[in-house]
Amino acid sequence: MNEGLLFIFDMDDVLYDYDWSFRMRGMSELTGLSIPDLHSRWWNGRGESAAEAGEYSTAGEYLAAFQSAIGANVGVQDWLRVRGSAMTPLPESIAAVRRASELGQITLLTNNGPLVQDHLATLAPELADLFGEHLLTSSSYGARKPDRAVFDRVLASYGVEAHNAFFADDLPDNIRGATAVGITAHLFTTPVALLDAIEAFAASRR
């Protein structure tokens, strides 16, 4: 392992297949609100996006704000059940991360709030042993992708220079945010391409 290398991974649509529409249908059934209502009340820049950027310090604060916004008393377990039901692990992608863990330090960086942060090991059990304490959401850093601030804070947290960091994500905007601070970024398409990019990055730093 090269302890000077940092491998940063997105979660949804990189390590897990994430069905946003399925999640919204589940939340609609749970709350009785239409999907457009859910969007207007919470899944917008003032609600979920703000939570991902660190608006709420704790899972409790997040859930209280969510319940107030949608006007329904959704409990933690129901919220997690709906979130988790939209996630299917991608074993080959997870295997690529395991390979990265042999080459350097790995960490997760997913745009999510503190409720997901507190329950990542439950939502993503396939990652729990692999990442350990490095299962982190954007809310932990007080900024969300693609804001360059979140990348700067990840690098500072691990004491790694940008040129020794690798980042994989499925969204071009997030890739641009990482490259803006000098991180080598890979736009996820397939697990095979991800593994190739990991190997190529590590080889280039030997």
Rosetta blueprint (number, residue, H / E / L):
1 M L
2 N L
3 E L
4 G L
5 L L
6 L E
7 F E
8 I E
9 F E
10 D L
11 M L
12 D E
13 D L
14 V L
15 L L
16 Y E
17 D E
18 Y E
19 D L
20 W H
21 S H
22 F H
23 R H
24 M H
25 R H
26 G H
27 M H
28 S H
29 E H
30 L H
31 T H
32 G L
33 L L
34 S L
35 I H
36 P H
37 D H
38 L H
39 H H
40 S H
41 R H
42 W L
43 W L
44 N L
45 G L
46 R L
47 G L
48 E H
49 S H
50 A H
51 A H
52 E H
53 A L
54 G L
55 E L
56 Y L
57 S L
58 T L
59 A H
60 G H
61 E H
62 Y H
63 L H
64 A H
65 A H
66 F H
67 Q H
68 S H
69 A H
70 I H
71 G L
72 A L
73 N L
74 V L
75 G L
76 V H
77 Q H
78 D H
79 W H
80 L H
81 R H
82 V H
83 R H
84 G H
85 S H
86 A L
87 M E
88 T E
89 P E
90 L L
91 P H
92 E H
93 S H
94 I H
95 A H
96 A H
97 V H
98 R H
99 R H
100 A H
101 S H
102 E H
103 L H
104 G L
105 Q E
106 I E
107 T E
108 L E
109 L L
110 T E
111 N L
112 N L
113 G L
114 P H
115 L H
116 V H
117 Q H
118 D H
119 H L
120 L H
121 A H
122 T H
123 L H
124 A L
125 P H
126 E H
127 L H
128 A H
129 D H
130 L H
131 F H
132 G H
133 E H
134 H H
135 L L
136 L L
137 T E
138 S H
139 S H
140 S H
141 Y H
142 G L
143 A L
144 R L
145 K L
146 P L
147 D L
148 R H
149 A H
150 V H
151 F H
152 D H
153 R H
154 V H
155 L H
156 A H
157 S H
158 Y H
159 G L
160 V L
161 E L
162 A H
163 H H
164 N H
165 A E
166 F E
167 F E
168 A E
169 D E
170 D L
171 L L
172 P H
173 D H
174 N H
175 I H
176 R H
177 G H
178 A H
179 T H
180 A L
181 V L
182 G L
183 I L
184 T E
185 A E
186 H E
187 L E
188 F L
189 T L
190 T L
191 P H
192 V H
193 A H
194 L H
195 L H
196 D H
197 A H
198 I H
199 E H
200 A H
201 F H
202 A H
203 A H
204 S H
205 R L
206 R L
